[in-house]
Amino acid sequence: MDKSSLDVEQPHSMGTTIIGVTYNGGVVLGADSRTSTGMYVANRASDKITQLTDNVYVCRSGSAADSQVVSDYVRYFLHQHTIQLGQPATVKVAASLIRQISYNNKAMLQTGMIVGGWDKYEGGKIYGVPLGGTLLEQPFAIGGSGSSYLYGFFDQAWREGMSHEEAEKLVVTAVSLAIARDGASGGVVRTITINKDGVKRKFYPGDTLPLWHEEIESVNSLLDIVPAASPDPMVS
């Protein structure tokens, strides 16, 4: 085995699955929770959905350090923006700031992001900011290593005008499917719903997610799957 793949000094990365979906009234963001360092799982329950303002959140993928520092800068700039204007920043303003920082530092940053939120001007919006700093407004966006397994699924499953319940179910199903197929995605599923009523977080433990194909059901201990055998007597 290549020893470099087990080097725990490698930069932490989020070979990840992140998703943003619009629905009739708002947006739903979702992500898995596995953060890896090469082949080593550095954190199995990380939170990849980060708050930027009261009404805007961002899903992070790629280098954990890069995505965190971009989020911190944008959060600071949006705070200043809100003070100056006296009202919350729109989703497009937040996404444009992320795009500008990503583009201006594209030779150094290794991160892709999905910005989602709700504002009184345009309602629920999803913006994708992939590597390089492009800004794409989309009805749904997927990113990270697990996204390769989801394009066909979303082409078939997503539809315009979904209810909140349908969008939430779609996001959880999609992330669980990516977890089943992508070795760099795993852990639990976290979702955030953003609409005119505010923000609501949900948490789905790994043992509650749907199983796909020949996945093995999760257990708490190896003792649960190893058949118990009567020990040989110590004395005859």
N, C-alpha and C positions, 0 to 999 in steps of 0.2 A: 504494500500500500504506500502511496506517496505521502511521505511524512509532512510535506508542506500543507496538505489538506487538513492536518490535525494541529496546526500551529495556532495556539490560542492567542497569540499576539497579533494575529491578523485583524484588520479593521472590522468592526461589527457591521454586518449588512443585513438587510431585511429582504432576502429572497422571499417574496411576499405575495399575497393576494389582496388587492384593495379594489373596492367597487363603489361607485356612486350612481344612484338611480333617481330620476325624477318621477314623481307621481302627481296625481290630481290634487294639488294643494301644498306640495313641499318636496323634500328630498329625503332619501335614506342613504346613509353611508355605511359601509361595512368593511371589516378587515379580519384577517387571522391574527395570530399573536406570536408567531415564532420569529425570534431574532437569532441569527446564526453567525458563527465565526469560522469560516471554512466549513468543515463537516461537523463542527461542535455546536450544539444548541446553547447559546449563551443565555437566552431568556425564553422560556416557553409560554409566558403570559404577559408579554409586553403590550402596551397600548399604542397602536399606530394611528389613531384618530385624535388629532390635536386641535384644541380650541384656538382660534385666532381672535374672534370677537364673540359677543353674545349670540350672534346669529350666523356666524360663518365658522366652519371647521375644515380641516385639511387631512386627507389620508396620505401617509408617507410611505415611500418604497425606495429601495436602493440603499445607499450608505446611510446608516442610522445617524452618524455624526453630521453628515451634510444636511440631511433633511431636518434635523433638530435645529441646527444653527439658522437655516433659512426660515423656519417657522418662528424662531425667536426674533429675528430681525423684522419680519413682516408683522408680527404681533405688536412690536414697539412702534413701527411706523403707523399702523392702523389706530393705535391708541392716540398718537399725536393728531392724526387725521380727524378722529372723532371729537377731540377737544377743540380743534380749530373750527370745525363746521357745526358743532353742537348737535350732531345727529350720528347714528351708527353708519359705518361704511357699508356700501353695497357689496354684494358677492363679486361683481365684476371688478371693483376696485381692488379687493383682496387678491383675486386671481391675477390681475395685471401686475401687482407688486411682486408676486411670486415669479411670474414670467420674466419680469425685468431683472430680478436678481439672478435667476437661473440662466438667462441669456448672457448677461454681462460676465458671468463666471463659469460659462459652459465648459471651458478647458480644465476646470478644477473640480466641479461638482459632479457627483454621480448619484443623482436622485431624480425620481419621477413622482409627481404629486397629482392628487385629484382634490379640487376645491369644491365644496358644496355648501349651500346655505339658502336662506330666504331673506328677502327684503321687500319693503312695501312698494317698490317701483316695478320690479320684474317678477316677483314671486320666487318660487324655488328654481335654482339654477345649479347646473353642474359644469365645471370647467376642468379639462385635462391639461396638465403641464408636463409633458414627457421630457426625457433627456434633451438638452439643447435649448430649452426655453421657448418652445412653441405654445401658443394659447389656443385651445380648441373648446368651443362651447358645444356640448353634446347632450342628448337626452339621457344617455347613460355613458359611463366611462369605466374601464377596467384597466388595471395596471399590475406590475410586479411579475415575478416569474410564473405565477399560477395563471396569469391571464391567457397564456397560450392555449390553455385547455378550455377556455370559456367563450371564445368568439362565436363559434357555431351555436353554442347553447343560448347565448343572448340573442342571436339573430332569430332563433326560433321562439324564445320564451318572452322576450320583452315586447310590450305593446304600449301604445300611447293611451293615456287616460286611466292608468291603473289606480286602484284604491291604495290606501296606506297599507292595509293588511297584505294585499297582493305584492306590493313592492318589498315589504319586509320579508315575506316568504321567499321571494325571488333572490334577494341578496343572501339570505342564510343558506339557501339551497346551492347557490353558485359558489360561495366560499367553501362549503363542505365538499363540493365536487372537486374544487381545486386542491383542497387539503388531501383528498384521496389520491389524486394523480401526481401532485407536485411534491417532491421530497423536501423542498425548501419552505413549504407552507405547512402550518400545523398549529396545534394548541387549541385555543378556544375561538369563538366568533364574537366579535363586538360590533354592535350597530348603534347608529345615532339617527334619530328622526328629527328633522328641523322643518318647522312650518310656522304659521302666524301665531300659534299658541305657545311657541317656545321650543325647547330642546328636550328630547327624551332619549336616554341611553338604555340599551338592553345588553344582556350578557348571556351567551349560550355555551355552557360547558361542553367539552369534547364528547362526553358520553351521552349527550342528548342530541347530537347531530345525526342526520340520516346516514346509513351505511351504503356504500356503493360497491357493486360487483362482488369481489371476493374479499372485501375488507374484514379484518378480524375485529370483533366487538371488544371495546376497551374493558379492562379489568383492573382492579385495584392492586392485585398482587399475583405473582407467578403461582402462588399456592392455590389460586382459584382455577387455574387451568391444568396444573400438574395433578394427575390422579393420585389420591392418597394410597399409600401401600403400607401394609402392616410390617413393622420392623421385625427383623429376625430376633428371636430371643437371645439375650446375652448368655444365658446358661441353659443347658438341656435339662 
